[in-house]
Amino acid sequence: MGSANADGRRARGARTRDAVLAEAVQLASVEGLEGLSIAHLAARLGTAKSSVHAPFGSKEALQVAVVAHTRDILIELVIAPALETPAGLQRLSALGEGWMSYLERKTFEGGCVLSSASLEMDGRPGPARDAVAAVMREWLDLLEDNVVRGVEEGEIMADTDPAHLAFALNAVGMAANWQSQLFGETFSYDTGRTGWAQLLAQHQAPASHQ
């Protein structure tokens, strides 16, 4: 009986944590990671601060958890579908379309959390910045790895620098998110799609056009 009660409490605690995180991610997209406070989040949820504090313990831990949860969403909506395509040029195309669709659907109230957090936290040392940097490094590595595979498969020109192309592709997505959020321009994502496709076309090996 004691074990069943403990399991029940853990399950309820996990549901509470998940509910808080889901709301925290939306709040962070609007207010930024630094604007994410336990008091503000509790008010938004209409609950006591203790209900928010208990699963995390501190604002810093909450920030790190939000970054991790955002990473999970990115994997589910952008990366996992792209992994169903062949590695290399096709997967790079799928990642670009997945990212633009993810942004276009307004997954977050205030735009891509990772895009905004990358700018917000770049000069702030600490666990939150480290968490953001780690996720973005993973993303850039994924792009680079597929450029490398594309070169190996003869789809991408052999003299292409994987890090440089990954940088340029990431910059397209970041710019599309920035322009849409700042100016409310819905065409930003179509522009992003075009820019992403043009970059890949510029580096595509002539033989792979056949």
BANU-581453 format. One line per 5 residues: number of its first residue (from 1); for each residue x, y negated, z negated of C-alpha. Coordinates in steps of 0.2 Angstrom, whole numbers, plus 5000, padded with zeros to 4 digits. Example, Ala and Ser with C-alpha at 12.3 -4.5 7.8 and 13.67 -1.06 7.14 Angstrom:
// BANU-581453
1) 5062 5022 4961 ~ 5068 5005 4964
This chain:
// BANU-581453
1) 5000 5000 5000 ~ 5014 4988 4996 ~ 5023 4992 5012 ~ 5006 4988 5022 ~ 5004 4972 5013
6) 5022 4967 5016 ~ 5020 4971 5035 ~ 5004 4961 5035 ~ 5012 4946 5028 ~ 5026 4947 5040
11) 5014 4948 5055 ~ 5005 4933 5049 ~ 5021 4924 5046 ~ 5026 4928 5064 ~ 5010 4922 5071
16) 5011 4906 5061 ~ 5029 4903 5067 ~ 5024 4906 5085 ~ 5010 4894 5084 ~ 5021 4881 5076
21) 5034 4884 5090 ~ 5022 4882 5104 ~ 5016 4865 5097 ~ 5034 4860 5093 ~ 5040 4863 5111
26) 5026 4852 5118 ~ 5030 4838 5105 ~ 5049 4839 5109 ~ 5045 4837 5127 ~ 5037 4820 5123
31) 5046 4814 5108 ~ 5063 4822 5111 ~ 5072 4834 5099 ~ 5077 4820 5088 ~ 5059 4814 5087
36) 5054 4831 5081 ~ 5050 4831 5063 ~ 5042 4843 5051 ~ 5030 4829 5045 ~ 5025 4824 5063
41) 5023 4842 5068 ~ 5012 4846 5053 ~ 5001 4831 5057 ~ 4999 4836 5075 ~ 4994 4853 5069
46) 4983 4847 5056 ~ 4991 4857 5042 ~ 5002 4855 5027 ~ 5021 4851 5029 ~ 5025 4867 5019
51) 5016 4877 5033 ~ 5029 4870 5045 ~ 5044 4870 5034 ~ 5042 4888 5028 ~ 5046 4897 5044
56) 5061 4885 5048 ~ 5068 4877 5032 ~ 5075 4861 5041 ~ 5073 4850 5055 ~ 5089 4856 5062
61) 5083 4874 5062 ~ 5067 4869 5070 ~ 5076 4860 5084 ~ 5087 4876 5088 ~ 5071 4887 5088
66) 5063 4875 5100 ~ 5078 4876 5112 ~ 5077 4895 5110 ~ 5059 4896 5114 ~ 5060 4884 5129
71) 5074 4896 5135 ~ 5061 4911 5134 ~ 5048 4901 5144 ~ 5061 4897 5157 ~ 5066 4915 5159
76) 5048 4921 5160 ~ 5042 4908 5172 ~ 5057 4905 5183 ~ 5071 4917 5181 ~ 5062 4934 5179
81) 5052 4931 5195 ~ 5068 4926 5205 ~ 5077 4942 5199 ~ 5065 4952 5209 ~ 5073 4945 5225
86) 5091 4951 5231 ~ 5105 4943 5223 ~ 5114 4929 5233 ~ 5106 4917 5245 ~ 5088 4923 5243
91) 5089 4923 5224 ~ 5095 4905 5224 ~ 5081 4900 5235 ~ 5069 4909 5223 ~ 5076 4900 5208
96) 5074 4883 5217 ~ 5056 4886 5221 ~ 5053 4894 5204 ~ 5060 4878 5195 ~ 5051 4866 5205
101) 5034 4875 5203 ~ 5038 4876 5184 ~ 5040 4857 5184 ~ 5026 4854 5195 ~ 5014 4864 5184
106) 5018 4853 5169 ~ 5022 4867 5158 ~ 5027 4854 5145 ~ 5017 4838 5142 ~ 5032 4827 5143
111) 5042 4836 5157 ~ 5056 4849 5156 ~ 5062 4850 5138 ~ 5080 4857 5143 ~ 5082 4843 5156
116) 5078 4829 5144 ~ 5087 4837 5129 ~ 5103 4839 5140 ~ 5103 4820 5141 ~ 5097 4816 5124
121) 5109 4828 5115 ~ 5125 4826 5126 ~ 5133 4814 5114 ~ 5126 4821 5098 ~ 5137 4835 5090
126) 5128 4848 5080 ~ 5119 4865 5082 ~ 5105 4857 5092 ~ 5117 4851 5105 ~ 5127 4867 5105
131) 5110 4877 5108 ~ 5106 4866 5123 ~ 5123 4867 5130 ~ 5123 4886 5128 ~ 5106 4888 5138
136) 5112 4876 5152 ~ 5128 4885 5153 ~ 5118 4901 5156 ~ 5108 4892 5169 ~ 5124 4886 5178
141) 5132 4903 5177 ~ 5117 4911 5185 ~ 5118 4899 5199 ~ 5137 4901 5201 ~ 5135 4920 5200
146) 5123 4920 5215 ~ 5134 4908 5225 ~ 5148 4921 5222 ~ 5137 4935 5228 ~ 5131 4925 5243
151) 5149 4923 5248 ~ 5153 4941 5245 ~ 5138 4946 5256 ~ 5143 4934 5270 ~ 5127 4923 5267
156) 5137 4908 5261 ~ 5152 4901 5268 ~ 5168 4908 5261 ~ 5176 4891 5256 ~ 5161 4886 5246
161) 5165 4881 5228 ~ 5152 4890 5217 ~ 5154 4878 5202 ~ 5152 4863 5214 ~ 5136 4870 5223
166) 5129 4875 5206 ~ 5132 4857 5200 ~ 5123 4850 5215 ~ 5108 4862 5214 ~ 5106 4858 5196
171) 5107 4840 5199 ~ 5092 4841 5212 ~ 5081 4849 5199 ~ 5086 4837 5185 ~ 5083 4822 5197
176) 5066 4829 5202 ~ 5060 4830 5184 ~ 5067 4813 5180 ~ 5059 4804 5194 ~ 5042 4812 5191
181) 5042 4809 5173 ~ 5048 4791 5174 ~ 5038 4785 5189 ~ 5024 4798 5189 ~ 5028 4802 5207
186) 5021 4819 5212 ~ 5031 4820 5228 ~ 5047 4822 5218 ~ 5045 4841 5217 ~ 5043 4842 5236
191) 5058 4831 5238 ~ 5067 4842 5226 ~ 5062 4858 5236 ~ 5069 4849 5252 ~ 5085 4844 5243
196) 5088 4862 5236 ~ 5085 4870 5253 ~ 5096 4857 5262 ~ 5110 4861 5250 ~ 5109 4880 5253
201) 5107 4877 5272 ~ 5123 4866 5272 ~ 5133 4881 5264 ~ 5125 4895 5273 ~ 5137 4905 5284
206) 5134 4904 5302 ~ 5132 4923 5304 ~ 5118 4924 5292 ~ 5107 4912 5303 ~ 5106 4926 5315
